[in-house]
């Protein structure tokens, strides 16, 4: 086996292997269209190398002409997917240039079957055998097809499209990618196309090896994609490590992650979140399932908060009670935001994190109860002091009233007495008591007792409720 057969056979095998690898990659990730297009381009390169080897081993002019015709088919399969790959992979390149390349290359393929024996030769008159790498190979002699210019123009248009895309990527800051993709494609195409034209026009006395240039392009693209695959694998490992750390931190902090798909009205949640709300690991969740777990007093406000977040700035923060199946009540604090689609017009999902704050809430309630108790004790103590003060202030006037009343009784017991003098005696103590009560914005009055005598009452309006427990010490201060 000669070196020519070995080299071109290896080129076919390498391109087919790359094609199968990236076709399988696309099959696993159907949205990765760049992988599918690259697989098709590698298949076209393999077909071109096979046609190149067939032409080199041709013994008849008709065999050589047929092999060259199939080269044009392989070139079409190679160029069009490769142009689409450049557009998708680099996310650059003018669309009208892309369509120009596709149109010109398709026109060249049609002319390959309609003009002459193939796009390169109007007629292959004879074959000439030369020695190349220790093997006899065939070189055609004949009349060149003028329509070959269409194929050449399509290649130039393709290179212009690639250069335009590479320049855009360079300006975007991705210089390495611009050089690896744009530079390698243009360089190998220039070398391969130039050598092929020179062989067809009889300038070089050797077989065309444009397929090796195609192999170089496939190798460069595979290297670039392989680097992306390695970087993606490293990112996946880093992401898994980050997820494990996040999960550990969330478990330690009793945090639960969740998001609510608005279109399907389904809730995805971590196991920690499901445990917080009492849901099983495999249970399908909807918004109503979540709301039914909340305390009845918290359901509507939670629904309104989520609706407001999805229609407003997208952020929400709330606290609510959860009623677990076993009857336990748990306090949950939730914070999240709404994720908006790329066009900024449609809300896709609501995502957030939930935290068990039951212990904090219980501590807050206990602290509030203690504060209320202390405040109550302070009020009771203040009322006691006020009652003592009022009793002390009223005791002397009321004692004077009693003494004056007793004195009035002695005056009345006489045969002769002055009624005005008796009134003055009785009014002195009452006047003092009324002044004291009025100073506290209160009211003083007396009621007759059924068994004789009277009972004096006083009320301080702004302390009325607090005197309820001490009414006996404020009322019925003195009686006679």
C-alpha positions as CSV (number, residue, x, y, z in Angstrom):
1,X,0.0,0.0,0.0
2,X,1.4,3.4,-1.1
3,X,1.5,6.6,0.9
4,X,-1.2,8.2,-1.3
5,X,-3.6,5.4,-0.4
6,X,-2.6,5.5,3.3
7,X,-2.9,9.3,3.6
8,X,-6.2,9.7,1.8
9,X,-7.7,6.6,3.5
10,X,-6.8,8.0,6.9
11,X,-8.3,11.4,5.9
12,X,-11.6,9.6,5.0
13,X,-11.6,7.6,8.2
14,X,-10.7,10.7,10.4
15,X,-13.5,12.8,8.8
16,X,-16.1,10.0,9.2
17,X,-15.1,9.5,12.8
18,X,-15.5,13.2,13.6
19,X,-18.8,13.2,11.7
20,X,-20.2,10.3,13.8
21,X,-19.0,11.8,17.1
22,X,-20.6,15.2,16.5
23,X,-23.7,13.6,15.0
24,X,-24.1,11.6,18.2
25,X,-23.4,14.7,20.3
26,X,-26.3,16.5,18.4
27,X,-28.5,13.4,19.0
28,X,-28.0,13.8,22.7
29,X,-28.5,17.6,22.6
30,X,-31.0,18.3,19.9
31,X,-30.9,22.1,20.3
32,X,-27.1,22.1,19.5
33,X,-27.5,22.7,15.7
34,X,-23.9,23.7,15.3
35,X,-22.8,20.2,16.1
36,X,-25.1,18.7,13.5
37,X,-23.9,21.2,10.8
38,X,-20.3,20.4,11.7
39,X,-21.0,16.6,11.5
40,X,-22.4,17.2,7.9
41,X,-19.4,19.3,7.0
42,X,-17.1,16.5,8.2
43,X,-19.1,14.0,6.2
44,X,-18.7,16.2,3.1
45,X,-14.9,16.3,3.7
46,X,-14.8,12.5,3.9
47,X,-16.7,12.2,0.7
48,X,-14.4,14.6,-1.0
49,X,-11.3,12.7,0.2
50,X,-12.8,9.5,-1.1
51,X,-13.5,11.1,-4.5
52,X,-10.0,12.5,-4.6
53,X,-8.5,9.0,-4.0
54,X,-10.8,7.5,-6.7
55,X,-9.7,10.1,-9.2
56,X,-6.0,9.4,-8.4
57,X,-6.5,5.7,-9.0
58,X,-8.6,6.2,-12.2
59,X,-7.4,4.3,-15.2
60,X,-10.0,5.7,-17.7
61,X,-10.9,9.3,-18.5
62,X,-14.6,8.5,-17.8
63,X,-13.8,7.2,-14.3
64,X,-11.7,10.4,-13.6
65,X,-14.5,12.6,-14.9
66,X,-17.1,10.9,-12.7
67,X,-14.9,11.2,-9.6
68,X,-14.4,14.9,-10.2
69,X,-18.2,15.3,-10.7
70,X,-18.8,13.7,-7.3
71,X,-16.2,16.0,-5.8
72,X,-18.6,18.9,-6.6
73,X,-21.4,17.1,-4.7
74,X,-19.0,16.6,-1.7
75,X,-18.0,20.2,-1.9
76,X,-21.6,21.3,-1.7
77,X,-22.1,19.1,1.3
78,X,-19.0,20.5,2.9
79,X,-19.4,24.3,2.2
80,X,-23.1,24.8,3.0
81,X,-23.1,23.1,6.5
82,X,-19.8,24.7,7.3
83,X,-21.2,28.2,6.5
84,X,-24.2,27.5,8.8
85,X,-21.8,26.2,11.4
86,X,-19.8,29.5,11.3
87,X,-23.0,31.5,11.6
88,X,-24.2,29.6,14.6
89,X,-21.0,28.9,16.4
90,X,-19.6,32.4,16.1
91,X,-23.0,34.1,16.3
92,X,-21.8,36.5,13.6
93,X,-21.7,36.9,9.9
94,X,-24.1,38.8,7.5
95,X,-27.1,36.7,6.6
96,X,-27.3,38.0,3.0
97,X,-23.7,36.8,2.5
98,X,-24.6,33.4,3.9
99,X,-27.5,33.2,1.4
100,X,-25.2,34.3,-1.4
101,X,-22.8,31.5,-0.6
102,X,-25.6,29.0,-0.6
103,X,-27.0,30.2,-3.8
104,X,-23.7,30.3,-5.7
105,X,-22.7,26.9,-4.4
106,X,-26.0,25.4,-5.4
107,X,-25.8,26.9,-8.8
108,X,-22.3,25.5,-9.2
109,X,-23.6,22.0,-8.3
110,X,-26.4,22.3,-10.9
111,X,-23.9,23.5,-13.5
112,X,-21.7,20.5,-12.6
113,X,-24.4,18.2,-14.1
114,X,-25.6,20.4,-16.9
115,X,-22.4,21.7,-18.5
116,X,-19.7,19.5,-19.9
117,X,-18.6,16.3,-18.1
118,X,-18.3,18.2,-14.8
119,X,-17.8,21.7,-13.4
120,X,-14.0,21.5,-13.9
121,X,-13.8,20.0,-17.4
122,X,-15.9,20.4,-20.4
123,X,-14.2,17.3,-21.7
124,X,-11.4,15.0,-20.3
125,X,-9.4,14.0,-23.3
126,X,-6.8,11.8,-21.7
127,X,-5.1,10.8,-18.4
128,X,-1.5,11.2,-17.6
129,X,0.1,9.0,-15.0
130,X,2.8,10.5,-12.7
131,X,4.7,9.2,-9.7
132,X,3.6,10.9,-6.5
133,X,4.8,9.7,-3.0
134,X,6.0,6.5,-4.5
135,X,2.7,5.7,-6.3
136,X,1.4,6.1,-9.8
137,X,-1.5,8.6,-9.8
138,X,-3.7,9.9,-12.6
139,X,-3.8,13.5,-13.8
140,X,-6.4,14.6,-16.3
141,X,-5.8,16.5,-19.5
142,X,-8.7,18.2,-21.3
143,X,-10.7,21.3,-22.0
144,X,-11.5,23.4,-18.9
145,X,-15.1,24.3,-18.2
146,X,-15.6,28.1,-18.2
147,X,-18.5,27.6,-15.7
148,X,-15.8,26.6,-13.2
149,X,-15.7,30.3,-12.4
150,X,-19.1,30.0,-10.6
151,X,-17.6,27.5,-8.2
152,X,-14.6,29.7,-7.6
153,X,-16.7,32.7,-7.0
154,X,-18.8,30.7,-4.4
155,X,-15.5,29.9,-2.6
156,X,-14.5,33.5,-2.6
157,X,-17.9,34.5,-1.3
158,X,-17.6,31.9,1.4
159,X,-14.2,33.2,2.5
160,X,-15.6,36.8,2.6
161,X,-18.5,35.6,4.8
162,X,-16.0,33.8,7.1
163,X,-13.7,36.9,7.3
164,X,-16.7,39.1,8.0
165,X,-17.9,36.8,10.8
166,X,-14.3,36.6,12.2
167,X,-13.9,40.4,12.3
168,X,-17.2,40.7,14.2
169,X,-16.0,38.2,16.7
170,X,-12.6,39.9,17.0
171,X,-14.3,43.2,17.8
172,X,-16.5,41.4,20.3
173,X,-13.3,40.5,22.2
174,X,-13.2,36.8,21.3
175,X,-9.9,37.0,19.5
176,X,-8.8,33.4,20.0
177,X,-12.0,32.1,18.5
178,X,-11.8,34.5,15.6
179,X,-8.3,33.2,14.7
180,X,-9.0,29.5,15.2
181,X,-12.3,29.4,13.2
182,X,-11.9,32.3,10.7
183,X,-8.2,32.1,10.2
184,X,-8.0,28.3,9.8
185,X,-10.9,28.1,7.3
186,X,-9.7,30.9,5.1
187,X,-6.0,29.7,5.2
188,X,-6.8,26.1,4.3
189,X,-9.3,27.1,1.6
190,X,-6.9,29.4,0.0
191,X,-4.1,26.8,-0.2
192,X,-6.4,24.0,-1.3
193,X,-8.3,26.0,-3.9
194,X,-5.1,27.5,-5.3
195,X,-3.4,24.1,-5.7
196,X,-6.6,22.6,-7.3
197,X,-6.9,25.4,-9.9
198,X,-3.2,25.1,-10.7
199,X,-3.5,21.3,-11.3
200,X,-6.6,21.7,-13.5
201,X,-4.9,24.3,-15.6
202,X,-1.8,22.2,-15.9
203,X,0.5,24.5,-14.0
204,X,1.4,21.8,-11.4
205,X,2.3,18.3,-12.4
206,X,0.7,16.5,-9.4
207,X,-2.7,15.3,-8.3
208,X,-5.0,17.8,-6.5
209,X,-5.1,17.4,-2.8
210,X,-7.9,19.9,-1.8
211,X,-9.3,17.1,0.4
212,X,-6.3,17.5,2.7
213,X,-7.1,21.2,3.0
214,X,-10.7,20.2,4.0
215,X,-9.2,17.7,6.5
216,X,-7.2,20.6,8.0
217,X,-10.4,22.7,8.4
218,X,-12.2,19.8,10.1
219,X,-9.2,19.2,12.4
220,X,-9.1,22.8,13.4
221,X,-12.8,23.0,14.0
222,X,-12.8,19.7,16.0
223,X,-10.0,21.1,18.1
224,X,-11.9,24.2,18.9
225,X,-15.1,22.3,19.6
226,X,-13.2,19.8,21.7
227,X,-11.8,22.7,23.8
228,X,-15.3,24.0,24.3
229,X,-16.4,20.5,25.4
230,X,-13.5,20.3,27.9
231,X,-14.4,23.8,29.2
232,X,-18.0,22.8,29.5
233,X,-17.1,19.6,31.4
234,X,-15.0,21.7,33.8
235,X,-17.8,24.1,34.2
236,X,-20.1,21.2,34.9
237,X,-17.8,19.9,37.6
238,X,-17.5,23.3,39.1
239,X,-21.3,23.7,39.0
240,X,-21.8,20.3,40.7
241,X,-19.4,21.3,43.4
242,X,-21.1,24.6,43.8
243,X,-24.5,22.9,43.9
244,X,-23.2,20.6,46.6
245,X,-21.9,23.5,48.6
246,X,-25.1,25.4,48.2
247,X,-27.2,22.3,49.2
248,X,-25.0,21.9,52.3
249,X,-25.4,25.5,53.2
250,X,-29.1,25.4,52.5
251,X,-29.5,22.3,54.6
252,X,-27.5,23.8,57.5
253,X,-29.6,27.0,57.3
254,X,-32.9,25.1,56.8
255,X,-33.4,26.8,53.4
256,X,-35.6,25.5,50.6
257,X,-35.3,26.5,46.9
258,X,-38.3,26.6,44.6
259,X,-39.6,28.1,41.3
260,X,-43.0,28.3,39.9
261,X,-43.4,27.8,36.1
262,X,-46.1,30.3,35.1
263,X,-47.0,28.6,31.8
264,X,-47.5,25.1,33.2
265,X,-48.6,26.4,36.7
266,X,-46.2,23.8,38.2
267,X,-43.9,24.2,41.1
268,X,-40.4,22.7,41.2
269,X,-38.8,22.6,44.7
270,X,-35.8,21.2,46.4
271,X,-36.2,18.3,48.9
272,X,-35.5,20.7,51.8
273,X,-38.4,23.0,50.6
274,X,-40.7,19.9,50.3
275,X,-39.8,18.9,53.8
276,X,-40.6,22.4,55.1
277,X,-44.1,22.3,53.7
278,X,-44.7,18.6,54.3
279,X,-44.7,17.4,50.7
280,X,-43.3,14.1,49.5
281,X,-40.2,13.9,47.2
282,X,-42.1,12.7,44.1
283,X,-45.3,14.6,44.6
284,X,-46.3,16.9,41.6
285,X,-47.0,20.4,42.9
286,X,-49.2,23.2,41.6
287,X,-49.8,26.7,43.0
288,X,-53.1,25.6,44.6
289,X,-51.3,22.7,46.4
290,X,-48.9,25.2,47.9
291,X,-51.7,27.6,48.9
292,X,-53.7,24.9,50.6
293,X,-50.8,24.2,53.0
294,X,-51.0,27.8,54.2
295,X,-53.0,29.1,57.2
296,X,-56.5,30.3,55.9
297,X,-55.7,33.8,57.1
298,X,-52.5,33.9,55.0
299,X,-53.7,32.4,51.7
300,X,-55.2,35.4,50.0
301,X,-52.5,37.8,51.0
302,X,-49.9,35.3,49.7
303,X,-51.7,34.9,46.4
304,X,-52.0,38.7,46.0
305,X,-48.3,39.1,46.8
306,X,-47.3,36.6,44.1
307,X,-49.7,38.2,41.6
308,X,-48.4,41.6,42.3
309,X,-44.8,40.5,42.0
310,X,-45.5,38.9,38.6
311,X,-47.0,42.1,37.3
312,X,-44.7,44.6,39.0
313,X,-41.0,44.8,39.5
314,X,-40.8,41.1,39.9
315,X,-39.6,40.9,43.6
316,X,-41.5,39.8,46.6
317,X,-40.9,39.2,50.3
318,X,-43.4,37.7,52.7
319,X,-44.0,35.7,55.9
320,X,-46.8,33.2,56.4
321,X,-47.9,30.2,58.4
322,X,-47.9,26.6,57.2
323,X,-50.3,24.0,58.5
324,X,-48.6,20.6,58.3
325,X,-50.5,17.4,57.9
326,X,-49.7,16.4,61.5
327,X,-51.3,19.6,62.8
328,X,-48.0,21.5,63.5
329,X,-47.9,25.2,62.6
330,X,-44.7,26.4,61.0
331,X,-43.7,30.0,60.2
332,X,-42.0,30.5,56.8
333,X,-40.2,33.5,55.4
334,X,-40.0,33.6,51.6
335,X,-38.2,35.9,49.2
336,X,-37.9,35.7,45.5
337,X,-38.2,37.4,42.1
338,X,-39.8,36.9,38.7
339,X,-37.6,35.7,35.8
340,X,-38.5,37.5,32.6
341,X,-38.0,36.2,29.1
342,X,-35.1,37.4,26.9
343,X,-37.4,39.8,25.0
344,X,-38.4,41.4,28.3
345,X,-42.1,41.0,27.6
346,X,-43.1,37.7,29.1
347,X,-42.8,36.4,32.7
348,X,-41.5,32.9,32.6
349,X,-41.2,31.8,36.2
350,X,-41.2,32.9,39.8
351,X,-38.3,31.6,41.8
352,X,-37.2,32.1,45.4
353,X,-36.0,30.7,48.6
354,X,-37.9,29.8,51.8
355,X,-36.6,29.8,55.4
356,X,-38.1,28.2,58.5
357,X,-38.5,31.1,61.1
358,X,-40.7,29.2,63.6
359,X,-38.2,29.4,66.4
360,X,-37.6,33.1,65.8
361,X,-41.4,33.8,65.7
362,X,-41.9,31.9,68.9
363,X,-39.1,33.8,70.6
364,X,-40.6,37.1,69.3
365,X,-44.1,36.1,70.6
366,X,-42.6,35.1,74.0
367,X,-40.7,38.4,74.2
368,X,-43.8,40.4,73.3
369,X,-45.8,38.5,76.0
370,X,-43.1,39.4,78.5
371,X,-43.1,43.0,77.5
372,X,-46.9,43.1,77.8
373,X,-46.7,41.5,81.2
374,X,-44.1,44.0,82.4
375,X,-46.2,46.9,81.0
376,X,-49.2,45.5,82.8
377,X,-47.3,45.2,86.1
378,X,-46.0,48.7,85.7
379,X,-49.5,50.0,85.1
380,X,-50.9,48.1,88.2
381,X,-48.0,49.5,90.3
382,X,-48.8,53.0,89.0
383,X,-52.5,52.5,89.8
384,X,-51.6,51.3,93.3
385,X,-49.5,54.4,93.9
386,X,-52.2,56.6,92.5
387,X,-54.9,54.9,94.6
388,X,-52.7,55.4,97.7
389,X,-52.1,59.0,96.9
390,X,-55.8,59.7,96.3
391,X,-56.8,57.8,99.4
392,X,-54.2,59.8,101.4
393,X,-55.4,63.1,99.9
394,X,-59.1,62.3,100.4
395,X,-58.7,60.7,103.8
396,X,-58.1,63.9,105.7
397,X,-61.0,65.9,104.1
398,X,-63.4,62.9,104.5
399,X,-62.3,62.6,108.2
400,X,-63.0,66.3,108.5
401,X,-66.4,65.7,107.0
402,X,-67.1,63.0,109.5
403,X,-65.9,65.2,112.4
404,X,-68.0,68.1,111.2
405,X,-71.0,65.8,110.8
406,X,-70.6,64.6,114.3
407,X,-70.3,68.2,115.5
408,X,-73.4,69.1,113.5
409,X,-75.2,66.3,115.3
410,X,-74.3,67.8,118.7
411,X,-75.5,71.2,117.5
412,X,-78.8,69.7,116.3
413,X,-79.2,67.9,119.7
414,X,-79.5,71.4,121.3
415,X,-82.8,73.1,121.6
416,X,-81.6,76.1,119.7
417,X,-79.2,75.9,116.7
418,X,-78.2,78.0,113.7
419,X,-78.9,76.2,110.4
420,X,-76.4,78.3,108.5
421,X,-73.7,77.5,110.9
422,X,-74.5,73.7,110.5
423,X,-74.3,74.1,106.7
424,X,-70.9,75.8,106.9
425,X,-69.6,73.0,109.1
426,X,-70.7,70.2,106.7
427,X,-69.6,72.0,103.5
428,X,-66.0,72.6,104.5
429,X,-64.8,69.0,104.0
430,X,-66.8,68.4,100.9
431,X,-65.4,71.6,99.3
432,X,-61.8,70.3,99.9
433,X,-62.6,66.8,98.5
434,X,-64.3,68.3,95.4
435,X,-61.2,70.5,94.8
436,X,-58.9,67.5,95.0
437,X,-61.0,65.3,92.7
438,X,-61.5,68.1,90.2
439,X,-57.8,68.7,90.1
440,X,-57.6,65.1,88.7
441,X,-60.4,65.8,86.2
442,X,-62.6,63.4,88.3
443,X,-66.1,63.4,89.7
444,X,-67.3,63.2,93.4
445,X,-70.7,62.3,94.6
446,X,-72.6,60.8,97.6
447,X,-75.3,58.2,97.9
448,X,-77.6,57.6,100.9
449,X,-77.3,54.2,102.5
450,X,-80.3,52.2,103.4
451,X,-79.2,51.6,106.9
452,X,-78.4,55.2,107.5
453,X,-75.6,57.5,106.6
454,X,-74.1,58.1,103.1
455,X,-71.3,56.7,100.8
456,X,-69.0,59.0,98.9
457,X,-67.7,58.0,95.4
458,X,-65.1,59.4,93.2
459,X,-63.9,58.5,89.6
460,X,-60.9,59.7,87.7
461,X,-62.0,59.5,84.0
462,X,-58.6,58.8,82.3
463,X,-57.8,56.0,84.7
464,X,-61.2,54.4,84.7
465,X,-60.3,51.2,83.0
466,X,-57.1,50.7,85.1
467,X,-59.1,51.2,88.3
468,X,-61.4,48.2,87.5
469,X,-59.2,45.8,89.5
470,X,-58.8,48.4,92.3
471,X,-62.3,49.8,92.4
472,X,-62.8,49.0,96.1
473,X,-59.7,51.0,97.0
474,X,-60.8,54.0,94.9
475,X,-64.5,53.9,95.6
476,X,-66.1,53.7,99.0
477,X,-63.2,55.6,100.4
478,X,-65.2,56.7,103.4
479,X,-68.8,56.2,104.6
480,X,-70.8,57.2,107.5
